C-alpha cells in the first residue's frame, strides 16, 4: 500500500476509470468505514478496514453513483463509525444501500431513472452465521443481514412492483472458494423468483461462476476489484438494457482485468481476454454458459 500513499488514493483505479465514467450507473461494494483515525476503536477483529473520509472524493472521480454497504466490515469500528460513514456519503451525494441507521433504511431500495427506465438497487449480506457485524434493527444501526432471507425477498418483490429492472447485490459465500455454497444458489434463485433481473455477488476474494436462472444472470462472485497488493483475476460486469420499459432486453458483458501491485490492470490483448473468458466458462461449467470474444455472456446452446 506504499504505492497508494505515494501516488494518491485514486491510483489503484486509474486504468479503468474511463469505463466507470462512461456508463450510466456505477455500483460498487464499499468495504470499509469512512472515519478519522482517532475517532473510534475496532471490535477486536483480525482485519478491520477504515478509510479517510476525504477520500470519498475518489468515488466521484471514478464516476461511482451508488455504493453497497452490506458487508462484514461496515461495522468494524462500531456504531459511531457507521453513522459517520453514512453522513460522509450523504454529504458527498453518494447514495448507499445495505446498511443504515435502522433496519428500514438498511433494507431500503434505491430507485434510479435511466432513459425511460426505473432501475432499482438493494443489497444484503449473508457471510456470518455468528453475528460479528451488527445487523440493523428497528431501532439501531447496522447492516442488512439476510441469513433469514424473507425480508430480502419481500423488498425484492416491492422493488419489482415499482421498477422496470431490479439489481440485487449480495455479500455471500466462503472466502477463497471458487465454488458457491448451496445457500448462494438457493438465495440467488429465490431473488430471481421474487422479481430480481440480475443478482451480483461478492465477498469470496476470488471469482466464482455465472448462472442464468429463468433467463436472468446470477454472478456468484466478482472477486476483488481492488483490495490489496496480491495478484489475481478480477472483472467488471456491465448490464446493457435496451428496448422499452414494457419490452426490454439485457446483455451481460464482462470487462476482464487483474489486480496486481495495488493496481487494477485491464486485460487488453485478445490472448489475455480469451484466457480469462475460458476460465470463467470453466468456473461456470455446471451452468453451460458461453462468453464470446467481446465478453458477452449467454446461456450456451446445448
TORROTOR-517983 format. One record per residue: chain; x negated, y, z negated of N, C-alpha, C in turn. Coordinates in Angstrom, 3 decimals, always signed. Layout:
BEGIN
A, X, Y, Z, X, Y, Z, X, Y, Z
...
REM end
This chain:
BEGIN
A, -0.808, -1.208, +0.000, +0.000, +0.000, +0.000, -0.845, +1.263, +0.000
A, -2.163, +1.103, -0.008, -3.042, +2.268, +0.049, -2.817, +3.042, +1.333
A, -2.592, +2.295, +2.438, -2.374, +2.945, +3.727, -1.147, +3.842, +3.685
A, -0.115, +3.415, +2.973, +1.097, +4.218, +2.863, +0.791, +5.510, +2.112
A, +0.037, +5.392, +1.034, -0.311, +6.573, +0.248, -1.146, +7.553, +1.071
A, -2.007, +7.027, +1.932, -2.888, +7.882, +2.720, -2.198, +8.486, +3.935
A, -1.287, +7.730, +4.568, -0.736, +8.142, +5.862, +0.690, +8.642, +5.789
A, +1.319, +8.555, +4.632, +2.659, +9.098, +4.491, +3.703, +8.024, +4.310
A, +4.794, +8.392, +3.632, +5.824, +7.410, +3.297, +6.532, +6.864, +4.525
A, +6.477, +7.587, +5.650, +7.155, +7.116, +6.854, +6.254, +6.260, +7.742
A, +4.995, +6.129, +7.387, +4.041, +5.426, +8.249, +4.442, +3.986, +8.565
A, +4.984, +3.213, +7.625, +5.320, +1.824, +7.953, +6.317, +1.680, +9.089
A, +7.154, +2.694, +9.323, +8.285, +2.558, +10.233, +8.092, +3.279, +11.562
A, +6.972, +3.967, +11.751, +6.848, +4.874, +12.880, +6.982, +4.187, +14.232
A, +6.563, +2.943, +14.338, +6.551, +2.278, +15.638, +7.939, +2.009, +16.191
A, +8.931, +1.832, +15.317, +10.278, +1.515, +15.770, +11.276, +2.634, +15.472
A, +10.760, +3.797, +15.083, +11.637, +4.896, +14.698, +12.578, +5.307, +15.829
A, +12.090, +5.306, +17.063, +12.911, +5.758, +18.183, +14.158, +4.890, +18.363
A, +14.057, +3.602, +18.025, +15.214, +2.715, +18.138, +16.298, +3.143, +17.166
A, +15.897, +3.416, +15.925, +16.857, +3.873, +14.925, +17.490, +5.204, +15.345
A, +16.659, +6.101, +15.824, +17.145, +7.439, +16.133, +18.065, +7.447, +17.349
A, +17.905, +6.463, +18.234, +18.684, +6.440, +19.471, +20.056, +5.790, +19.302
A, +20.226, +4.986, +18.267, +21.505, +4.284, +18.159, +22.570, +5.180, +17.528
A, +23.790, +4.675, +17.494, +24.907, +5.458, +16.976, +25.052, +5.345, +15.471
A, +24.644, +4.207, +14.908, +24.826, +3.974, +13.479, +23.759, +3.006, +13.004
A, +23.010, +3.366, +11.993, +21.957, +2.503, +11.455, +22.252, +2.183, +9.997
A, +22.290, +0.892, +9.683, +22.474, +0.403, +8.312, +21.228, -0.350, +7.898
A, +20.734, -0.089, +6.697, +19.632, -0.888, +6.173, +19.841, -1.181, +4.694
A, +19.129, -2.175, +4.218, +19.130, -2.541, +2.806, +18.061, -1.737, +2.085
A, +18.463, -0.952, +1.093, +17.519, -0.165, +0.295, +17.296, -0.894, -1.015
A, +16.138, -1.544, -1.140, +15.927, -2.439, -2.281, +14.974, -1.827, -3.305
A, +15.375, -0.689, -3.826, +14.643, -0.036, -4.912, +15.540, +1.038, -5.490
A, +15.154, +1.540, -6.655, +15.829, +2.719, -7.189, +15.030, +3.949, -6.789
A, +15.689, +5.066, -6.757, +15.043, +6.342, -6.447, +15.087, +7.190, -7.707
A, +13.945, +7.220, -8.407, +13.897, +7.900, -9.702, +12.448, +8.229, -10.020
A, +12.218, +9.344, -10.719, +10.870, +9.723, -11.109, +10.204, +8.690, -11.994
A, +8.870, +8.621, -11.944, +8.119, +7.573, -12.630, +8.309, +7.553, -14.140
A, +8.572, +8.674, -14.750, +8.614, +8.737, -16.212, +10.031, +8.855, -16.767
A, +11.020, +8.458, -15.969, +12.398, +8.675, -16.381, +13.120, +7.418, -16.845
A, +12.491, +6.276, -16.775, +13.189, +5.067, -17.180, +12.221, +3.928, -17.400
A, +12.716, +2.860, -17.972, +11.897, +1.685, -18.263, +12.478, +0.481, -17.542
A, +11.571, -0.378, -17.045, +12.065, -1.560, -16.351, +12.632, -2.553, -17.363
A, +13.309, -3.554, -16.872, +14.016, -4.512, -17.716, +13.205, -5.773, -17.972
A, +11.884, -5.681, -17.799, +11.041, -6.826, -18.094, +11.011, -7.871, -17.007
A, +11.543, -7.564, -15.826, +11.495, -8.494, -14.708, +10.070, -8.588, -14.176
A, +9.788, -9.677, -13.492, +8.443, -9.854, -12.932, +8.139, -8.808, -11.870
A, +9.139, -8.485, -11.054, +8.963, -7.498, -9.983, +10.043, -6.430, -10.117
A, +9.623, -5.185, -10.229, +10.560, -4.069, -10.273, +10.119, -3.029, -9.253
A, +11.095, -2.418, -8.578, +10.792, -1.519, -7.463, +11.439, -0.156, -7.705
A, +10.592, +0.875, -7.577, +11.085, +2.233, -7.760, +10.371, +3.148, -6.772
A, +11.148, +4.066, -6.157, +10.586, +4.991, -5.194, +10.800, +6.431, -5.612
A, +9.954, +7.308, -5.090, +10.057, +8.732, -5.344, +11.335, +9.261, -4.690
A, +12.203, +9.937, -5.439, +13.428, +10.475, -4.834, +13.154, +11.375, -3.633
A, +11.997, +12.029, -3.606, +11.669, +12.914, -2.481, +11.568, +12.133, -1.172
A, +11.271, +10.835, -1.278, +11.106, +10.025, -0.073, +12.432, +9.637, +0.569
A, +13.537, +10.099, -0.017, +14.826, +9.885, +0.657, +14.823, +10.570, +2.019
A, +13.950, +11.566, +2.185, +13.851, +12.257, +3.477, +13.401, +11.311, +4.584
A, +12.674, +10.248, +4.218, +12.231, +9.272, +5.211, +13.436, +8.607, +5.876
A, +14.489, +8.367, +5.106, +15.695, +7.757, +5.677, +16.287, +8.660, +6.751
A, +16.312, +9.954, +6.490, +16.802, +10.888, +7.502, +15.887, +10.888, +8.721
A, +14.579, +10.896, +8.495, +13.636, +10.922, +9.605, +13.787, +9.690, +10.492
A, +14.111, +8.557, +9.866, +14.293, +7.318, +10.616, +15.604, +7.299, +11.400
A, +16.565, +8.096, +10.981, +17.877, +8.039, +11.597, +18.813, +7.084, +10.893
A, +18.547, +6.778, +9.622, +19.411, +5.885, +8.846, +20.707, +6.609, +8.500
A, +21.842, +5.937, +8.719, +23.145, +6.542, +8.493, +23.840, +6.032, +7.244
A, +23.490, +4.835, +6.783, +24.124, +4.247, +5.607, +23.191, +3.189, +5.045
A, +23.191, +3.022, +3.702, +22.355, +2.008, +3.080, +23.211, +1.067, +2.236
A, +22.758, -0.177, +2.146, +23.342, -1.134, +1.215, +22.511, -1.154, -0.057
A, +23.198, -1.131, -1.186, +22.538, -1.225, -2.493, +22.870, -2.536, -3.195
A, +23.559, -3.436, -2.509, +23.935, -4.720, -3.107, +22.749, -5.671, -3.026
A, +21.888, -5.581, -4.017, +20.709, -6.444, -4.060, +20.241, -6.602, -5.498
A, +19.204, -7.408, -5.697, +18.750, -7.747, -7.047, +17.682, -6.810, -7.592
A, +17.533, -5.609, -6.997, +16.585, -4.632, -7.539, +17.222, -3.258, -7.777
A, +18.490, -3.123, -7.479, +19.168, -1.843, -7.661, +19.293, -1.458, -9.136
A, +19.206, -2.441, -10.031, +19.339, -2.167, -11.462, +18.022, -2.411, -12.207
A, +16.897, -2.371, -11.490, +15.604, -2.690, -12.105, +15.260, -1.783, -13.281
A, +15.682, -0.523, -13.243, +15.324, +0.432, -14.294, +16.548, +0.911, -15.073
A, +17.598, +0.118, -15.001, +18.739, +0.391, -15.854, +19.782, +1.317, -15.257
A, +20.767, +1.619, -16.094, +21.940, +2.376, -15.655, +21.587, +3.770, -15.183
A, +20.751, +4.477, -15.938, +20.421, +5.851, -15.561, +19.725, +5.900, -14.202
A, +18.831, +4.951, -13.962, +18.112, +4.924, -12.685, +19.068, +4.650, -11.528
A, +20.033, +3.757, -11.739, +21.021, +3.503, -10.701, +21.829, +4.761, -10.417
A, +22.290, +5.412, -11.466, +23.088, +6.620, -11.273, +22.259, +7.730, -10.618
A, +20.978, +7.834, -10.973, +20.106, +8.801, -10.315, +19.976, +8.483, -8.828
A, +19.892, +7.200, -8.501, +19.788, +6.777, -7.105, +21.047, +7.175, -6.335
A, +22.205, +6.937, -6.938, +23.460, +7.313, -6.287, +23.509, +8.824, -6.059
A, +23.077, +9.598, -7.045, +23.086, +11.059, -6.907, +22.116, +11.509, -5.819
A, +20.937, +10.877, -5.777, +19.945, +11.238, -4.757, +20.496, +10.995, -3.357
A, +21.145, +9.858, -3.166, +21.718, +9.545, -1.860, +22.864, +10.500, -1.523
A, +23.716, +10.789, -2.507, +24.822, +11.725, -2.257, +24.280, +13.098, -1.871
A, +23.282, +13.580, -2.603, +22.725, +14.903, -2.320, +22.052, +14.946, -0.945
A, +21.585, +13.788, -0.473, +20.972, +13.705, +0.846, +21.987, +13.389, +1.939
A, +23.258, +13.279, +1.563, +24.340, +12.960, +2.509, +24.114, +11.626, +3.213
A, +23.644, +10.638, +2.441, +23.478, +9.284, +2.953, +24.487, +8.388, +2.241
A, +25.495, +7.896, +2.952, +26.488, +7.014, +2.327, +25.846, +5.700, +1.891
A, +26.491, +5.042, +0.922, +25.999, +3.753, +0.443, +27.177, +2.838, +0.178
A, +26.905, +1.545, +0.237, +27.883, +0.519, -0.133, +27.164, -0.509, -1.000
A, +27.939, -1.263, -1.795, +27.374, -2.382, -2.540, +26.970, -2.109, -3.965
A, +27.053, -0.871, -4.415, +26.793, -0.516, -5.816, +27.529, +0.777, -6.091
A, +27.731, +1.075, -7.392, +28.446, +2.302, -7.706, +28.607, +2.527, -9.185
A, +29.284, +3.597, -9.512, +29.480, +3.973, -10.921, +30.458, +3.033, -11.618
A, +31.235, +2.285, -10.818, +32.143, +1.277, -11.353, +32.447, +0.287, -10.234
A, +33.229, -0.721, -10.539, +33.491, -1.785, -9.563, +34.252, -1.261, -8.352
A, +35.144, -0.311, -8.572, +35.894, +0.227, -7.448, +34.962, +0.853, -6.420
A, +33.968, +1.607, -6.882, +33.019, +2.225, -5.957, +32.063, +1.182, -5.382
A, +31.592, +0.260, -6.211, +30.633, -0.737, -5.741, +31.213, -1.621, -4.641
A, +32.498, -1.898, -4.708, +33.148, -2.758, -3.721, +33.837, -1.962, -2.624
A, +33.588, -0.658, -2.589, +34.310, +0.198, -1.654, +33.864, -0.032, -0.217
A, +34.706, +0.394, +0.703, +34.483, +0.255, +2.142, +34.121, +1.624, +2.701
A, +33.122, +1.658, +3.564, +32.776, +2.910, +4.241, +33.254, +2.833, +5.680
A, +34.017, +3.833, +6.094, +34.562, +3.885, +7.455, +33.808, +4.939, +8.270
A, +33.503, +4.566, +9.495, +32.736, +5.449, +10.383, +33.443, +5.497, +11.727
A, +33.687, +6.708, +12.232, +34.337, +6.878, +13.531, +33.276, +6.945, +14.620
A, +33.430, +6.087, +15.624, +32.408, +5.961, +16.656, +33.071, +5.802, +18.018
A, +33.094, +6.885, +18.792, +33.588, +6.844, +20.174, +34.943, +6.152, +20.294
A, +35.856, +6.534, +19.444, +37.187, +5.964, +19.515, +37.384, +4.708, +18.697
A, +36.307, +4.184, +18.104, +36.387, +3.011, +17.239, +36.266, +3.445, +15.785
A, +36.965, +2.746, +14.933, +36.737, +2.871, +13.494, +35.964, +1.635, +13.056
A, +34.745, +1.860, +12.561, +33.875, +0.770, +12.119, +33.801, +0.801, +10.594
A, +33.985, -0.350, +9.964, +33.966, -0.448, +8.505, +32.740, -1.220, +8.044
A, +32.148, -0.773, +6.928, +30.994, -1.434, +6.327, +31.289, -1.716, +4.853
A, +30.908, -2.898, +4.398, +30.903, -3.202, +2.972, +29.790, -4.198, +2.696
A, +29.437, -4.357, +1.428, +28.261, -5.156, +1.113, +28.386, -5.781, -0.271
A, +27.902, -7.019, -0.388, +27.910, -7.720, -1.675, +26.621, -8.491, -1.877
A, +26.379, -8.892, -3.130, +25.168, -9.649, -3.454, +25.520, -10.928, -4.203
A, +24.841, -12.005, -3.819, +25.056, -13.291, -4.483, +23.727, -14.051, -4.507
A, +22.800, -13.579, -5.322, +21.500, -14.252, -5.404, +21.155, -14.686, -6.822
A, +21.952, -14.303, -7.801, +21.657, -14.642, -9.196, +22.859, -15.332, -9.822
A, +22.684, -16.587, -10.195, +23.747, -17.257, -10.933, +23.775, -16.751, -12.372
A, +22.590, -16.474, -12.935, +22.496, -15.814, -14.234, +22.354, -14.324, -13.957
A, +23.168, -13.516, -14.584, +23.245, -12.103, -14.232, +22.064, -11.322, -14.800
A, +21.013, -11.174, -13.968, +19.899, -10.302, -14.318, +20.156, -8.881, -13.809
A, +20.715, -8.785, -12.626, +21.083, -7.494, -12.067, +22.543, -7.239, -12.421
A, +22.801, -6.197, -13.168, +24.126, -5.986, -13.732, +25.178, -5.744, -12.652
A, +26.240, -6.494, -12.732, +27.371, -6.267, -11.853, +28.233, -5.130, -12.366
A, +28.757, -4.348, -11.446, +29.658, -3.263, -11.832, +30.938, -3.830, -12.440
A, +31.515, -3.102, -13.367, +32.801, -3.461, -13.968, +33.777, -2.307, -13.753
A, +34.976, -2.452, -14.264, +35.968, -1.396, -14.106, +35.511, -0.088, -14.739
A, +34.609, -0.203, -15.743, +34.223, +0.995, -16.483, +32.718, +1.238, -16.544
A, +31.914, +0.467, -15.819, +30.469, +0.648, -15.924, +29.790, +0.432, -14.574
A, +28.621, +1.062, -14.371, +27.943, +0.980, -13.081, +27.242, -0.357, -12.874
A, +26.963, -0.656, -11.613, +26.232, -1.863, -11.256, +26.418, -2.175, -9.789
A, +26.044, -3.390, -9.414, +26.152, -3.823, -8.027, +27.455, -4.601, -7.830
A, +27.809, -4.827, -6.578, +28.983, -5.625, -6.262, +28.555, -7.091, -6.227
A, +28.702, -7.755, -7.386, +28.355, -9.173, -7.486, +29.477, -10.020, -6.889
A, +29.084, -10.999, -6.058, +30.088, -11.767, -5.328, +29.883, -13.269, -5.496
A, +29.409, -13.678, -6.677, +29.318, -15.110, -6.963, +30.693, -15.740, -6.831
A, +31.694, -15.043, -7.331, +33.088, -15.403, -7.066, +33.564, -14.467, -5.961
A, +33.792, -14.975, -4.746, +33.949, -14.081, -3.594, +35.358, -13.552, -3.342
A, +36.299, -13.796, -4.234, +37.683, -13.429, -3.943, +37.847, -11.937, -3.663
A, +37.233, -11.073, -4.497, +37.365, -9.635, -4.269, +36.665, -9.232, -2.975
A, +35.559, -9.876, -2.656, +34.861, -9.607, -1.400, +35.763, -9.902, -0.211
A, +36.447, -11.041, -0.251, +37.374, -11.381, +0.830, +38.534, -10.385, +0.876
A, +39.013, -9.982, -0.285, +40.114, -9.024, -0.335, +39.723, -7.700, +0.302
A, +38.521, -7.227, -0.027, +38.044, -5.967, +0.549, +37.841, -6.112, +2.064
A, +37.398, -7.274, +2.511, +37.200, -7.501, +3.941, +38.537, -7.470, +4.677
A, +39.547, -8.077, +4.090, +40.885, -8.027, +4.691, +41.389, -6.591, +4.763
A, +41.148, -5.824, +3.710, +41.544, -4.419, +3.696, +40.820, -3.646, +4.802
A, +39.518, -3.903, +4.938, +38.744, -3.233, +5.980, +39.272, -3.584, +7.360
A, +39.584, -4.862, +7.567, +40.079, -5.307, +8.859, +41.418, -4.670, +9.203
A, +42.235, -4.420, +8.189, +43.543, -3.810, +8.426, +43.434, -2.331, +8.780
A, +42.300, -1.704, +8.441, +42.157, -0.258, +8.622, +41.065, +0.132, +9.604
A, +40.398, -0.850, +10.208, +39.300, -0.561, +11.128, +39.388, -1.469, +12.343
A, +38.709, -1.062, +13.391, +38.664, -1.856, +14.610, +37.545, -2.887, +14.568
A, +36.531, -2.624, +13.740, +35.362, -3.509, +13.684, +34.821, -3.488, +12.268
A, +34.524, -4.667, +11.718, +34.102, -4.777, +10.317, +32.749, -5.485, +10.236
A, +31.794, -4.842, +9.578, +30.471, -5.424, +9.334, +30.320, -5.641, +7.831
A, +29.984, -6.870, +7.439, +29.723, -7.183, +6.033, +28.247, -7.532, +5.900
A, +27.580, -6.841, +4.992, +26.145, -7.026, +4.778, +25.950, -7.763, +3.456
A, +25.334, -8.959, +3.501, +25.242, -9.824, +2.327, +23.801, -10.030, +1.872
A, +23.621, -9.969, +0.556, +22.339, -10.308, -0.062, +22.512, -11.702, -0.655
A, +21.827, -12.705, -0.070, +22.106, -14.082, -0.452, +20.933, -14.983, -0.072
A, +21.043, -16.267, -0.408, +20.025, -17.237, -0.021, +18.921, -17.397, -1.052
A, +17.952, -18.241, -0.702, +16.817, -18.559, -1.571, +15.547, -17.972, -0.963
A, +14.771, -17.282, -1.772, +13.554, -16.647, -1.271, +12.630, -17.659, -0.605
A, +12.099, -17.271, +0.552, +11.144, -18.015, +1.397, +11.757, -19.235, +2.071
A, +13.049, -19.472, +1.920, +13.698, -20.624, +2.543, +14.191, -20.242, +3.931
A, +13.758, -20.991, +4.947, +14.202, -20.722, +6.310, +15.545, -21.385, +6.619
A, +16.045, -22.174, +5.695, +17.359, -22.795, +5.837, +18.324, -22.068, +4.905
A, +19.598, -22.087, +5.232, +20.566, -21.422, +4.374, +21.224, -22.410, +3.428
A, +21.642, -21.889, +2.295, +22.358, -22.676, +1.315, +23.795, -22.911, +1.796
A, +24.410, -23.958, +1.273, +25.781, -24.277, +1.669, +26.721, -23.111, +1.385
A, +26.497, -22.404, +0.254, +27.399, -21.313, -0.084, +27.275, -20.158, +0.909
A, +26.098, -19.976, +1.537, +25.978, -18.938, +2.550, +26.903, -19.232, +3.726
A, +26.885, -20.491, +4.169, +27.764, -20.870, +5.277, +29.220, -20.724, +4.888
A, +29.569, -21.201, +3.698, +30.961, -21.106, +3.250, +31.408, -19.651, +3.142
A, +30.561, -18.812, +2.560, +30.927, -17.406, +2.399, +30.969, -16.698, +3.749
A, +29.995, -16.991, +4.611, +29.997, -16.382, +5.935, +31.253, -16.718, +6.706
A, +31.655, -17.996, +6.675, +32.887, -18.403, +7.346, +34.096, -17.739, +6.698
A, +34.093, -17.658, +5.358, +35.193, -17.034, +4.655, +35.346, -15.564, +5.016
A, +34.226, -14.887, +5.214, +34.270, -13.475, +5.587, +34.828, -13.288, +6.994
A, +34.410, -14.153, +7.921, +34.965, -14.079, +9.279, +36.463, -14.368, +9.236
A, +36.858, -15.383, +8.477, +38.282, -15.707, +8.353, +39.074, -14.553, +7.750
A, +38.420, -13.770, +6.888, +39.091, -12.642, +6.242, +39.155, -11.408, +7.132
A, +38.447, -11.442, +8.274, +38.541, -10.323, +9.197, +37.236, -9.659, +9.576
A, +36.095, -10.144, +9.059, +34.810, -9.570, +9.452, +34.514, -9.890, +10.913
A, +33.913, -8.937, +11.615, +33.497, -9.146, +13.000, +32.026, -9.519, +13.098
A, +31.255, -9.206, +12.069, +29.847, -9.589, +12.022, +29.423, -9.655, +10.561
A, +28.622, -10.663, +10.223, +28.070, -10.817, +8.886, +26.556, -10.838, +9.020
A, +25.889, -9.962, +8.278, +24.438, -9.838, +8.378, +23.846, -10.013, +6.992
A, +22.864, -10.924, +6.859, +22.314, -11.248, +5.561, +20.838, -10.937, +5.417
A, +20.420, -10.861, +4.160, +19.005, -10.759, +3.835, +18.775, -11.289, +2.426
A, +17.565, -11.127, +1.923, +17.071, -11.499, +0.597, +15.969, -12.544, +0.659
A, +15.946, -13.412, +1.658, +15.030, -14.555, +1.627, +13.586, -14.181, +1.933
A, +13.332, -12.959, +2.403, +11.991, -12.507, +2.796, +11.457, -13.266, +4.014
A, +12.312, -13.994, +4.689, +11.927, -14.675, +5.933, +13.177, -14.795, +6.792
A, +12.966, -15.100, +8.057, +14.083, -15.232, +8.984, +14.839, -16.529, +8.747
A, +16.153, -16.474, +8.940, +16.988, -17.666, +8.985, +17.799, -17.632, +10.280
A, +18.550, -18.685, +10.527, +19.224, -18.851, +11.796, +20.431, -17.957, +12.003
A, +20.982, -18.052, +13.211, +22.155, -17.292, +13.628, +23.236, -18.277, +14.051
A, +24.451, -18.039, +13.598, +25.594, -18.873, +13.956, +26.689, -17.996, +14.540
A, +27.396, -18.509, +15.536, +28.642, -17.896, +15.977, +29.786, -18.739, +15.424
A, +30.591, -18.125, +14.575, +31.740, -18.805, +13.984, +32.999, -18.122, +14.495
A, +33.851, -18.882, +15.146, +35.030, -18.309, +15.801, +34.639, -17.151, +16.717
A, +33.488, -17.315, +17.363, +33.031, -16.331, +18.323, +32.363, -15.108, +17.738
A, +32.176, -15.069, +16.402, +31.611, -13.886, +15.753, +30.292, -14.244, +15.065
A, +29.304, -13.337, +15.136, +27.956, -13.681, +14.673, +27.779, -13.602, +13.162
A, +27.039, -14.578, +12.647, +26.538, -14.554, +11.277, +25.024, -14.648, +11.359
A, +24.333, -13.613, +10.953, +22.869, -13.622, +10.890, +22.505, -13.916, +9.441
A, +22.031, -15.135, +9.193, +21.894, -15.567, +7.805, +20.780, -14.843, +7.066
A, +19.696, -14.473, +7.744, +18.707, -13.610, +7.098, +17.867, -12.897, +8.146
A, +17.742, -11.598, +7.947, +16.939, -10.750, +8.828, +15.465, -10.728, +8.415
A, +15.139, -11.377, +7.295, +13.758, -11.303, +6.820, +13.457, -9.948, +6.216
A, +12.192, -9.543, +6.221, +11.779, -8.239, +5.716, +11.563, -7.302, +6.888
A, +12.316, -6.227, +6.953, +11.948, -5.211, +7.943, +10.629, -4.567, +7.507
A, +10.578, -4.141, +6.260, +9.306, -3.740, +5.675, +9.379, -3.997, +4.187
A, +8.336, -4.650, +3.654, +8.342, -4.978, +2.235, +6.963, -4.832, +1.609
A, +5.925, -5.359, +2.264, +4.577, -5.304, +1.689, +3.552, -5.470, +2.799
A, +2.338, -5.863, +2.435, +1.276, -5.980, +3.417, +1.156, -7.328, +4.081
A, +2.025, -8.268, +3.755, +1.950, -9.591, +4.354, +2.292, -9.537, +5.835
A, +1.819, -10.539, +6.577, +2.125, -10.640, +7.997, +3.218, -11.684, +8.197
A, +4.326, -11.276, +8.796, +5.429, -12.192, +9.053, +6.350, -11.590, +10.093
A, +7.055, -12.470, +10.806, +8.007, -12.004, +11.808, +9.208, -11.351, +11.144
A, +9.747, -10.363, +11.831, +10.950, -9.685, +11.388, +11.722, -9.256, +12.623
A, +12.810, -8.551, +12.440, +13.571, -8.108, +13.604, +14.591, -7.053, +13.205
A, +15.078, -6.358, +14.198, +16.267, -5.545, +14.088, +17.380, -6.261, +14.840
A, +18.609, -6.052, +14.417, +19.764, -6.599, +15.128, +20.621, -5.437, +15.593
A, +20.923, -5.420, +16.879, +21.783, -4.387, +17.443, +23.115, -5.007, +17.852
A, +24.200, -4.378, +17.428, +25.543, -4.781, +17.826, +26.067, -3.750, +18.812
A, +26.304, -4.173, +20.041, +26.792, -3.290, +21.090, +28.284, -3.542, +21.277
A, +29.093, -2.541, +20.949, +30.547, -2.665, +21.052, +30.996, -1.907, +22.300
A, +31.773, -2.561, +23.157, +32.254, -1.921, +24.379, +33.741, -2.208, +24.553
A, +34.366, -1.428, +25.442, +35.789, -1.595, +25.680, +36.594, -0.562, +24.921
A, +37.771, -0.935, +24.498, +38.645, -0.040, +23.744, +38.889, -0.621, +22.358
A, +39.497, +0.176, +21.504, +39.777, -0.293, +20.151, +40.677, -1.517, +20.166
A, +41.570, -1.583, +21.138, +42.512, -2.702, +21.207, +41.922, -3.932, +21.898
A, +40.952, -3.716, +22.760, +40.345, -4.827, +23.506, +38.862, -4.538, +23.694
A, +38.060, -5.035, +22.740, +36.634, -4.738, +22.798, +35.810, -6.022, +22.752
A, +34.593, -5.895, +23.228, +33.639, -7.000, +23.216, +32.393, -6.555, +22.464
A, +31.678, -7.534, +21.933, +30.453, -7.250, +21.197, +29.309, -8.068, +21.756
A, +28.172, -7.428, +21.927, +26.940, -8.130, +22.259, +25.968, -7.992, +21.094
A, +25.302, -9.094, +20.769, +24.267, -9.100, +19.740, +22.911, -9.164, +20.419
A, +22.073, -8.183, +20.126, +20.731, -8.130, +20.712, +19.693, -8.052, +19.599
A, +18.651, -8.872, +19.700, +17.569, -8.888, +18.719, +16.392, -8.057, +19.220
A, +15.822, -7.262, +18.332, +14.616, -6.492, +18.617, +13.486, -7.140, +17.816
A, +12.604, -7.917, +18.470, +11.589, -8.688, +17.741, +10.430, -7.818, +17.278
A, +9.944, -8.093, +16.077, +8.865, -7.290, +15.518, +8.075, -8.139, +14.519
A, +7.023, -7.535, +14.003, +6.192, -8.207, +12.997, +5.788, -7.199, +11.940
A, +5.947, -7.579, +10.696, +5.431, -6.792, +9.584, +4.000, -7.228, +9.336
A, +3.068, -6.293, +9.414, +1.671, -6.631, +9.185, +0.913, -5.388, +8.737
A, +0.015, -5.559, +7.781, -0.813, -4.459, +7.298, +0.036, -3.256, +6.887
A, +1.149, -3.537, +6.203, +2.044, -2.494, +5.680, +2.709, -1.664, +6.773
A, +2.841, -2.239, +7.975, +3.494, -1.515, +9.047, +4.288, -2.491, +9.911
A, +5.364, -1.993, +10.538, +6.176, -2.822, +11.416, +5.739, -2.574, +12.857
A, +5.385, -3.658, +13.555, +4.873, -3.580, +14.921, +5.872, -4.234, +15.862
A, +6.237, -3.545, +16.926, +7.167, -4.079, +17.910, +6.466, -5.124, +18.772
A, +7.123, -6.275, +18.961, +6.624, -7.292, +19.878, +6.985, -6.859, +21.295
A, +6.022, -6.292, +22.005, +6.330, -5.668, +23.277, +6.053, -6.488, +24.517
A, +5.197, -7.505, +24.444, +4.878, -8.256, +25.651, +5.896, -9.369, +25.865
A, +6.126, -9.753, +27.125, +7.073, -10.846, +27.389, +6.698, -12.133, +26.666
A, +5.411, -12.411, +26.558, +4.966, -13.639, +25.892, +5.295, -13.601, +24.402
A, +5.021, -12.475, +23.753, +5.333, -12.336, +22.331, +6.838, -12.457, +22.094
A, +7.607, -11.793, +22.939, +9.051, -11.828, +22.772, +9.615, -13.222, +22.990
A, +9.123, -13.899, +24.024, +9.608, -15.254, +24.302, +9.323, -16.187, +23.135
A, +8.121, -16.094, +22.563, +7.768, -16.930, +21.415, +8.704, -16.649, +20.245
A, +8.974, -15.383, +20.006, +9.878, -15.008, +18.918, +11.275, -15.568, +19.157
A, +11.794, -15.392, +20.357, +13.160, -15.841, +20.654, +13.281, -17.362, +20.563
A, +12.251, -18.093, +21.012, +12.310, -19.549, +20.918, +12.293, -19.984, +19.456
A, +11.549, -19.249, +18.623, +11.531, -19.570, +17.194, +12.906, -19.342, +16.581
A, +13.568, -18.259, +16.967, +14.907, -18.002, +16.443, +15.890, -19.069, +16.916
A, +15.735, -19.556, +18.137, +16.592, -20.649, +18.605, +16.350, -21.912, +17.793
A, +15.078, -22.161, +17.455, +14.761, -23.336, +16.626, +15.384, -23.206, +15.242
A, +15.286, -22.012, +14.639, +15.881, -21.800, +13.322, +17.399, -21.955, +13.369
A, +17.969, -21.744, +14.544, +19.428, -21.804, +14.721, +19.863, -23.079, +15.421
A, +19.015, -24.105, +15.421, +19.276, -25.301, +16.232, +20.600, -25.979, +15.878
A, +21.021, -25.872, +14.628, +22.282, -26.501, +14.231, +23.481, -25.804, +14.839
A, +23.271, -24.580, +15.368, +24.396, -23.772, +15.822, +24.424, -23.582, +17.341
A, +23.409, -24.097, +18.041, +23.426, -24.109, +19.511, +23.596, -22.716, +20.097
A, +22.655, -21.833, +19.773, +22.689, -20.501, +20.367, +21.660, -20.419, +21.481
A, +21.775, -19.383, +22.299, +20.820, -19.130, +23.362, +20.423, -17.661, +23.311
A, +19.142, -17.360, +23.515, +18.636, -15.993, +23.500, +17.915, -15.745, +24.822
A, +18.358, -14.751, +25.583, +17.724, -14.512, +26.879, +16.500, -13.623, +26.723
A, +15.881, -13.277, +27.861, +14.613, -12.554, +27.814, +14.770, -11.135, +27.286
A, +16.015, -10.632, +27.210, +16.243, -9.304, +26.663, +16.681, -9.328, +25.204
A, +16.717, -10.513, +24.628, +17.103, -10.652, +23.233, +18.590, -10.768, +23.006
A, +19.389, -10.900, +24.073, +20.842, -11.062, +23.921, +21.150, -12.467, +23.441
A, +21.942, -12.561, +22.383, +22.235, -13.853, +21.732, +23.659, -14.250, +22.082
A, +23.824, -15.488, +22.521, +25.147, -16.020, +22.852, +25.233, -17.455, +22.396
A, +26.444, -17.968, +22.175, +26.584, -19.405, +21.930, +26.142, -20.161, +23.172
A, +25.304, -21.166, +22.978, +24.801, -21.934, +24.125, +25.924, -22.763, +24.725
A, +25.865, -22.934, +26.049, +26.817, -23.786, +26.740, +26.352, -25.227, +26.583
A, +27.162, -26.069, +25.939, +26.760, -27.452, +25.694, +27.154, -28.325, +26.860
REM end
